[in-house]
């Protein structure tokens, strides 16, 4: 999945891994002991579309303005 502000193709990922000298994401985290790695799912809300986000931010801005 490509994100507007986080463009990352498979080629991008491989280039970044090569730049830092590891072959895979697993290699990147190899020094972190298995017992302290988080393996669960993060409890975050689903992503919103850009128009939905703008609408929510506008509402928050109005709310903040009204609190002044």
GROMACS elastic network, one bead per residue, 0.5 to 0.9 nm:
[ bonds ]
;  ai    aj funct       b0    kb
    1     7     6  0.88051   500
    1     8     6  0.82774   500
    1     9     6  0.84109   500
    2     5     6  0.86399   500
    2     6     6  0.70075   500
    2     7     6  0.55352   500
    2     8     6  0.63107   500
    2     9     6  0.72855   500
    3     7     6  0.54604   500
    3     8     6  0.77754   500
    4     7     6  0.61346   500
    7    12     6  0.83302   500
    8    11     6  0.77388   500
    8    12     6  0.54172   500
    8    13     6  0.64008   500
    9    12     6  0.50097   500
    9    13     6  0.63595   500
    9    14     6  0.86915   500
   10    13     6  0.50834   500
   10    14     6  0.62051   500
   10    15     6  0.85826   500
   11    14     6  0.51184   500
   11    15     6  0.60875   500
   11    16     6  0.86098   500
   12    15     6  0.51327   500
   12    16     6  0.62134   500
   12    17     6  0.86696   500
   13    16     6  0.51844   500
   13    17     6  0.62189   500
   13    18     6  0.85836   500
   14    17     6  0.51074   500
   14    18     6  0.60582   500
   14    19     6  0.85122   500
   14    23     6  0.79294   500
   14    24     6  0.79756   500
   15    18     6  0.50733   500
   15    19     6  0.60683   500
   15    20     6  0.87825   500
   16    19     6  0.50247   500
   16    20     6  0.64338   500
   16    21     6  0.85802   500
   16    22     6  0.89054   500
   17    20     6  0.53676   500
   17    21     6  0.60913   500
   17    22     6  0.53053   500
   17    23     6  0.61355   500
   17    24     6  0.65493   500
   17    25     6  0.75423   500
   17    28     6  0.80671   500
   18    22     6  0.58687   500
   18    23     6  0.65990   500
   18    24     6  0.87764   500
   19    22     6  0.78799   500
   20    28     6  0.87607   500
   21    28     6  0.87757   500
   22    25     6  0.76951   500
   22    26     6  0.88561   500
   22    27     6  0.59272   500
   22    28     6  0.61152   500
   23    26     6  0.82911   500
   23    27     6  0.63509   500
   23    28     6  0.79337   500
   24    27     6  0.51182   500
   24    28     6  0.64233   500
   25    29     6  0.66662   500
   25    30     6  0.86952   500
   26    29     6  0.53731   500
   26    30     6  0.60280   500
   27    31     6  0.81439   500
   28    31     6  0.77255   500
   29    32     6  0.55924   500
   29    33     6  0.86496   500
   29    37     6  0.89691   500
   30    33     6  0.74477   500
   30    34     6  0.84038   500
   31    34     6  0.88239   500
   32    35     6  0.85064   500
   32    36     6  0.71911   500
   32    37     6  0.69145   500
   33    36     6  0.57295   500
   33    37     6  0.67260   500
   34    37     6  0.53624   500
   34    38     6  0.86847   500
   35    38     6  0.83906   500
   38    41     6  0.84453   500
   41    44     6  0.87190   500
   44    47     6  0.86258   500
   45    48     6  0.86692   500
   48    51     6  0.80827   500
   48    52     6  0.59030   500
   48    53     6  0.60339   500
   49    52     6  0.52037   500
   49    53     6  0.62043   500
   49    54     6  0.86924   500
   50    53     6  0.50496   500
   50    54     6  0.61537   500
   50    55     6  0.86194   500
   51    54     6  0.50998   500
   51    55     6  0.61929   500
   51    56     6  0.86755   500
   52    55     6  0.51568   500
   52    56     6  0.62991   500
   52    57     6  0.86789   500
   53    56     6  0.50900   500
   53    57     6  0.60835   500
   53    58     6  0.84964   500
   54    57     6  0.50580   500
   54    58     6  0.60110   500
   54    59     6  0.85555   500
   55    58     6  0.51640   500
   55    59     6  0.62845   500
   55    60     6  0.87306   500
   56    59     6  0.51244   500
   56    60     6  0.62615   500
   56    61     6  0.86500   500
   57    60     6  0.50116   500
   57    61     6  0.61050   500
   57    62     6  0.86526   500
   58    61     6  0.50180   500
   58    62     6  0.62639   500
   58    63     6  0.85792   500
   59    62     6  0.51739   500
   59    63     6  0.61438   500
   59    64     6  0.85762   500
   60    64     6  0.60316   500
   60    65     6  0.84969   500
   61    64     6  0.50406   500
   61    65     6  0.60965   500
   61    66     6  0.85953   500
   62    65     6  0.50021   500
   62    66     6  0.61596   500
   62    67     6  0.87000   500
   63    66     6  0.51261   500
   63    67     6  0.63789   500
   64    67     6  0.51719   500
   64    68     6  0.67540   500
   65    68     6  0.54966   500
